[in-house]
Amino acid sequence: MKLLTHNMLTSHVKGVVNGYPLLIKATEVKVNEVDFNPQFVSRMIPKLEWSALVQAADDLGQREDLPGEPVPEYENNEEFLKKVHRVLLEVEVIEGFLQCPESGREFPISRGIPNMLLNDDEV
Amino acid sequence: MSSQEGGAVESGLNPAAPPASCCAVRDGDVLAVTIGATVPTGFEHTAAEEVKEKIGVDAQIGKDRGRIYFPITTDQLPQVHLLRSVDNLFVVVEEYDHYHFKESKEETLMEMMQLASKLPWTHALEVWKLNGKLKKRKGYRKGGNVTKVKSNSEVADATVDDAEQQKPPQAVSAAESQTEAESAAAMETSTTDSEEAEPAAKLLKFRVTCNRAGDRHSFSSNEAARDFGGAVQEFFQWKADMTKFDIEVLLNIHNEEMVIGIALTEESLHRRNISHFGPTTLRSTLCYGMLRLCKPQASDIILDPMCGTGAIPLEGAIEFNISFYIAGDNNDMAVNRTVNNVCHIQKRMAEKGGASGLPIDTVQWDLCNLPIRTGSVDIVVTDMPFGKRMGSRKKNWDLYPSCLREMARVCTPGTGKAALLTQDKKCFTKAISRMGGLWKRLHTVWVNVGGLHAGVYLLKRTGGVFGQTPEDVYESRGTVKARGDETGDKELS
């Protein structure tokens, strides 16, 4: 599971109002090489929940020096964009859990696949 | 064994047979030819677009559906093989727009037989030969044409690769690898002898495949194939073989239009990305066509909420890699197969050197209850259960409205789009008609999927905020799913 995906995922347990962002507990993390496309990264930034991204990267110990806010005029700042690229697409959680921040319900991640299926009584 | 012309042109053919065209062609000459391609019916225009984009020429759409034609010079042949919207390729020997078939069967077939010796075979056969050499190289279509840059440089390094043994292809049938090994063996001699000498009289095997459509013909496709094939055999002294052939001659007849061609691809390589099949895996050319219809932009988030083996998002991650793909399914086997397919491609990419990560992720989820933030997805592309091989008609009645709503929820209002493939047109149309507040129908592309008549419905997400459209208000009043109620009540309160 890449952190870009994590940024989109939310808890949908019945009754939960604030299911975003999911907490990450990882037991295995991998860093892959993915082709860097500056346009992709700079257009993605406005679509992201930045604080959730930084928090997630932090939880995985992969934050490095990613700032708490996107730097001004990031579109032309290749150095910054590369940092974001790395955190969004190259860091992957292979094994671990996602946790609903409100209900505490855990969703396992195995082989990089988060299992978000709910039991019948939770829907 | 010397040819009557200057160069080693008609190597492998009987030199006694007078060539139909009298211009001498030497290996390395660049020829102008017309290429024909079969594409999924309904996607002729998207295929023509791809040809314009990648080859830079205008394609004609054949009168018989599912075919396009475009002119190239032989140096462009490698790029032609990189086209993602074509199933099969052939080189045109001759085309007749208005062929006047005779009244009687005997006369018509006789004329066809005489045609065999008069057709301009030379250039087409040159292209076939050149194509055979391309196929031998590692990374040719079968092995993977994932990174375009790499493929081109491999073609340039021809002499190095020729000597190597071709790696067995990873996808599909054994028959393919057999034929390939044979033509590789045939070609190997000619290239190592610096392309001048003739190969040691290898007898070429061929077959004729005839496709005929129209109600005014006096003959059947079998008869045409048989008689035309007989004349071809007579002319070239090739050996007829229905299964282990080197050359496949195509005779395509559609009313008054007749096209004779030579095949450049064996068995359609539909499922080039998929090594782990599922029960309903969609062919890659169809996946490509559907994605192209949506015109993915840089940083678009593209969702396939019922991905099966991941064919659609994987094709996207490879071919439209400026976007990001999230593939999901509720089924254990499906998500595992998807991940296996992704890993397989990434491994191939890694073997060629360079970055091997693809912009795709897989999640296990319930598509009627997606764990995705509202309004965060740009495009939804998926193959919806048809109710025949997967699911059931009755299930579709409940499933379609629920998943259409959920897809509307996650799609960005105003700009979001969806391309949904389904055969259950009745159920789909009904479900969509009740969602005018969320989805607007754009156009529909009619396609043929495994013999079933299906539609790719292109939808645009309206600007309507989810939970506040009239249908939501109506539906939240005590019907359907519990979650639907919850959302409705919450929005109203």
Boltz contact constraints between the chains, C-beta under 6 A:
constraints:
  - contact:
      token1: [A, 1]
      token2: [B, 361]
      max_distance: 6.0
  - contact:
      token1: [A, 2]
      token2: [B, 361]
      max_distance: 6.0
  - contact:
      token1: [A, 4]
      token2: [B, 324]
      max_distance: 6.0
  - contact:
      token1: [A, 5]
      token2: [B, 326]
      max_distance: 6.0
  - contact:
      token1: [A, 5]
      token2: [B, 361]
      max_distance: 6.0
  - contact:
      token1: [A, 8]
      token2: [B, 372]
      max_distance: 6.0
  - contact:
      token1: [A, 8]
      token2: [B, 373]
      max_distance: 6.0
  - contact:
      token1: [A, 8]
      token2: [B, 376]
      max_distance: 6.0
  - contact:
      token1: [A, 9]
      token2: [B, 371]
      max_distance: 6.0
  - contact:
      token1: [A, 10]
      token2: [B, 371]
      max_distance: 6.0
  - contact:
      token1: [A, 10]
      token2: [B, 373]
      max_distance: 6.0
  - contact:
      token1: [A, 12]
      token2: [B, 369]
      max_distance: 6.0
  - contact:
      token1: [A, 12]
      token2: [B, 371]
      max_distance: 6.0
  - contact:
      token1: [A, 32]
      token2: [B, 357]
      max_distance: 6.0
  - contact:
      token1: [A, 33]
      token2: [B, 355]
      max_distance: 6.0
  - contact:
      token1: [A, 33]
      token2: [B, 357]
      max_distance: 6.0
  - contact:
      token1: [A, 34]
      token2: [B, 355]
      max_distance: 6.0
  - contact:
      token1: [A, 34]
      token2: [B, 357]
      max_distance: 6.0
  - contact:
      token1: [A, 35]
      token2: [B, 355]
      max_distance: 6.0
  - contact:
      token1: [A, 39]
      token2: [B, 298]
      max_distance: 6.0
  - contact:
      token1: [A, 40]
      token2: [B, 298]
      max_distance: 6.0
  - contact:
      token1: [A, 40]
      token2: [B, 299]
      max_distance: 6.0
  - contact:
      token1: [A, 40]
      token2: [B, 322]
      max_distance: 6.0
  - contact:
      token1: [A, 43]
      token2: [B, 298]
      max_distance: 6.0
  - contact:
      token1: [A, 43]
      token2: [B, 299]
      max_distance: 6.0
  - contact:
      token1: [A, 44]
      token2: [B, 299]
      max_distance: 6.0
  - contact:
      token1: [A, 111]
      token2: [B, 339]
      max_distance: 6.0
  - contact:
      token1: [A, 113]
      token2: [B, 335]
      max_distance: 6.0
  - contact:
      token1: [A, 113]
      token2: [B, 362]
      max_distance: 6.0
  - contact:
      token1: [A, 113]
      token2: [B, 364]
      max_distance: 6.0
  - contact:
      token1: [A, 114]
      token2: [B, 363]
      max_distance: 6.0
  - contact:
      token1: [A, 115]
      token2: [B, 364]
      max_distance: 6.0
  - contact:
      token1: [A, 116]
      token2: [B, 365]
      max_distance: 6.0
  - contact:
      token1: [A, 116]
      token2: [B, 371]
      max_distance: 6.0
  - contact:
      token1: [A, 117]
      token2: [B, 364]
      max_distance: 6.0
  - contact:
      token1: [A, 117]
      token2: [B, 366]
      max_distance: 6.0
